[in-house]
Amino acid sequence: MRTILLPSRDISLEVVMAAYNDPEVLTLTLEGYRRQTDRNFSLCIADDGSGPEVAEVIERYRGLGLNIRHVWHEDRGFRKAQIVNCAIEGSRAEFGLHLPRWASQLWSRKPLALLGANMGVWREHLMAVNGFDSDFEGYGAEEVDLEWRLIGWGVKQRAMRGRGGLIHIHHQRQADAYVFHLLQHKQQAGEVVARNGIR
């Protein structure tokens, strides 16, 4: 797993999680955060058009003491990059952890690569590359694109492999083929700063 260096304890931290119509998984995830001994963080649910059940889970966990923002847009297909950008834009935190809706195995044998499940980035670095590229509408590749652009901008990565426990809820969804063609096109063009990003 890869991540940028974690901040010191006095740096404001917000965990951004993408969500879409899965209140059971969100409940598991928020329950995990509710049980943390260090509560010096806030949460933001970047909601890609869920129905009211997700909002109800968020309200329940606000009532249990979690500091949660809920950023929502209309369901018009898979637009995770856009809603996560909205969440980043509205954040006041200097450091953000960007996570999917999950609550998985404690050790991964997959090759090192950035995934939405384990990405921590300084806000200034996200803003420098203009966040996620909102041209990625469809499942997959938006996180690979962001990693490539951050590296191209000069951000150094640190591996957490074997040090950070991760629980990932299994899902069958396959990436949409065309988003990887889009990724290849953008990499060939050398676009490190997203044209259609946060700003």
C-alpha positions as CSV (number, residue, x, y, z in Angstrom):
1,M,0.0,0.0,0.0
2,R,1.2,3.5,-0.6
3,T,0.5,6.8,1.1
4,I,2.0,10.2,1.5
5,L,3.6,10.9,4.9
6,L,1.0,11.2,7.7
7,P,0.9,14.6,9.4
8,S,1.8,15.3,13.0
9,R,-1.0,15.3,15.6
10,D,-1.6,19.0,15.5
11,I,-2.5,19.1,11.8
12,S,-6.2,19.1,10.9
13,L,-7.2,15.8,9.3
14,E,-10.3,14.9,7.4
15,V,-11.2,11.5,6.1
16,V,-13.1,11.6,2.8
17,M,-15.1,8.5,1.9
18,A,-17.0,8.0,-1.3
19,A,-20.4,6.5,-0.8
20,Y,-23.2,5.2,-3.0
21,N,-26.4,3.4,-1.8
22,D,-24.8,1.0,0.6
23,P,-26.0,1.9,4.1
24,E,-24.8,-1.4,5.6
25,V,-21.2,-0.9,4.5
26,L,-21.3,2.7,5.6
27,T,-22.6,1.7,9.0
28,L,-19.7,-0.8,9.4
29,T,-17.2,1.9,8.4
30,L,-18.6,4.6,10.7
31,E,-18.8,2.2,13.6
32,G,-15.0,1.6,13.1
33,Y,-14.4,5.3,13.3
34,R,-16.7,5.7,16.3
35,R,-14.5,3.2,18.2
36,Q,-11.2,5.0,17.6
37,T,-9.4,6.2,20.7
38,D,-7.9,9.2,18.9
39,R,-10.8,11.3,17.7
40,N,-8.8,14.2,16.4
41,F,-10.3,14.0,12.9
42,S,-13.4,14.8,11.0
43,L,-15.2,12.7,8.3
44,C,-16.7,13.7,5.0
45,I,-19.1,11.4,3.1
46,A,-18.7,12.2,-0.6
47,D,-22.1,10.8,-1.8
48,D,-22.5,10.0,-5.5
49,G,-26.3,10.3,-5.4
50,S,-27.5,7.9,-2.8
51,G,-31.0,7.7,-1.6
52,P,-32.2,8.8,1.9
53,E,-30.9,5.6,3.7
54,V,-27.3,6.8,3.5
55,A,-28.3,10.2,5.0
56,E,-30.1,8.4,7.8
57,V,-26.9,6.5,8.7
58,I,-24.9,9.7,8.7
59,E,-27.4,11.4,11.0
60,R,-27.3,8.5,13.4
61,Y,-23.6,8.6,13.7
62,R,-23.5,12.4,14.1
63,G,-25.8,11.7,17.0
64,L,-23.2,9.3,18.4
65,G,-20.5,11.9,18.4
66,L,-18.8,11.7,15.0
67,N,-18.0,15.0,13.2
68,I,-19.3,14.3,9.7
69,R,-19.9,16.4,6.7
70,H,-22.2,15.0,4.0
71,V,-21.6,16.2,0.4
72,W,-24.2,14.9,-2.1
73,H,-25.0,15.4,-5.8
74,E,-27.7,13.9,-8.0
75,D,-27.3,10.4,-9.3
76,R,-26.3,10.7,-12.9
77,G,-24.1,7.7,-13.2
78,F,-20.6,7.0,-11.7
79,R,-19.2,10.4,-10.9
80,K,-17.0,9.7,-7.9
81,A,-14.2,12.0,-9.1
82,Q,-16.6,15.0,-9.2
83,I,-18.2,14.4,-5.8
84,V,-14.8,13.8,-4.1
85,N,-13.6,17.0,-5.6
86,C,-16.6,18.8,-4.1
87,A,-15.7,17.3,-0.7
88,I,-12.0,18.4,-1.0
89,E,-13.0,21.9,-2.1
90,G,-15.2,22.4,1.0
91,S,-12.7,21.0,3.4
92,R,-10.6,23.1,5.8
93,A,-8.2,20.3,6.6
94,E,-4.6,20.5,5.7
95,F,-4.3,16.8,5.2
96,G,-6.9,14.3,3.8
97,L,-7.3,10.6,3.7
98,H,-9.3,9.5,0.7
99,L,-11.1,6.2,1.3
100,P,-13.9,4.3,-0.4
101,R,-17.0,3.0,1.4
102,W,-15.5,0.1,3.2
103,A,-14.9,-1.3,6.5
104,S,-10.6,-6.5,4.3
105,Q,-7.8,-8.3,5.0
106,L,-5.1,-7.2,7.3
107,W,-2.3,-7.9,4.8
108,S,-2.4,-7.5,1.0
109,R,-0.2,-9.3,-1.4
110,K,-1.2,-7.1,-4.3
111,P,1.6,-5.0,-5.9
112,L,2.2,-1.5,-4.4
113,A,-0.2,0.9,-5.9
114,L,-2.4,3.8,-4.8
115,L,-6.0,2.9,-4.3
116,G,-8.8,5.0,-2.9
117,A,-8.7,2.8,0.1
118,N,-5.3,3.9,1.3
119,M,-4.4,7.4,0.0
120,G,-3.3,10.2,2.2
121,V,-2.5,13.5,0.5
122,W,-1.6,17.1,1.7
123,R,-4.3,19.5,0.5
124,E,-1.7,21.7,-1.1
125,H,-0.6,18.8,-3.3
126,L,-4.1,18.0,-4.3
127,M,-4.8,21.6,-5.2
128,A,-1.5,21.8,-7.2
129,V,-2.7,19.0,-9.6
130,N,-6.3,20.3,-9.4
131,G,-7.7,17.2,-7.5
132,F,-9.3,14.3,-9.2
133,D,-10.0,14.5,-12.9
134,S,-13.7,14.8,-13.3
135,D,-13.5,13.6,-16.9
136,F,-13.4,10.1,-15.4
137,E,-17.1,9.3,-15.4
138,G,-17.4,5.5,-15.1
139,Y,-16.0,3.0,-12.7
140,G,-12.2,2.8,-12.3
141,A,-9.0,4.7,-13.1
142,E,-9.6,8.0,-11.4
143,E,-7.3,7.0,-8.5
144,V,-4.6,5.7,-10.8
145,D,-4.8,9.0,-12.8
146,L,-4.4,11.0,-9.6
147,E,-1.4,9.0,-8.5
148,W,0.3,9.4,-11.8
149,R,-0.3,13.2,-11.8
150,L,0.9,13.6,-8.2
151,I,4.1,11.7,-9.0
152,G,4.5,13.8,-12.2
153,W,4.2,17.0,-10.1
154,G,6.9,15.7,-7.8
155,V,5.1,14.3,-4.7
156,K,7.1,11.6,-3.0
157,Q,5.3,8.5,-1.7
158,R,5.8,6.4,1.4
159,A,4.8,2.8,1.6
160,M,2.7,1.5,4.5
161,R,2.8,-2.1,3.5
162,G,2.4,-4.3,6.5
163,R,1.9,-1.4,8.8
164,G,-1.7,-0.3,8.1
165,G,-4.6,-2.7,8.6
166,L,-7.2,-2.5,5.9
167,I,-10.6,-4.1,5.8
168,H,-12.1,-4.2,2.3
169,I,-15.6,-5.3,1.5
170,H,-15.5,-7.6,-1.5
171,H,-17.4,-6.5,-4.6
172,Q,-17.7,-7.9,-8.1
173,R,-17.8,-4.7,-10.1
174,Q,-15.3,-4.5,-13.0
175,A,-13.8,-1.3,-14.2
176,D,-15.3,0.3,-17.3
177,A,-13.0,-0.3,-20.2
178,Y,-13.2,3.2,-21.7
179,V,-11.8,4.9,-18.6
180,F,-8.5,3.1,-19.1
181,H,-8.4,4.3,-22.7
182,L,-9.0,7.8,-21.3
183,L,-6.2,7.4,-18.8
184,Q,-3.8,6.3,-21.5
185,H,-4.7,9.3,-23.6
186,K,-4.2,11.7,-20.8
187,Q,-0.9,10.2,-19.8
188,Q,0.3,10.4,-23.4
189,A,-0.7,14.0,-23.4
190,G,1.3,14.6,-20.2
191,E,-1.5,16.4,-18.4
192,V,-0.3,16.5,-14.8
193,V,-2.8,19.2,-13.8
194,A,-6.4,18.2,-14.4
195,R,-8.3,20.5,-16.8
196,N,-11.6,19.5,-15.3
197,G,-10.8,19.2,-11.6
198,I,-11.6,21.1,-8.4
199,R,-11.2,24.6,-9.9
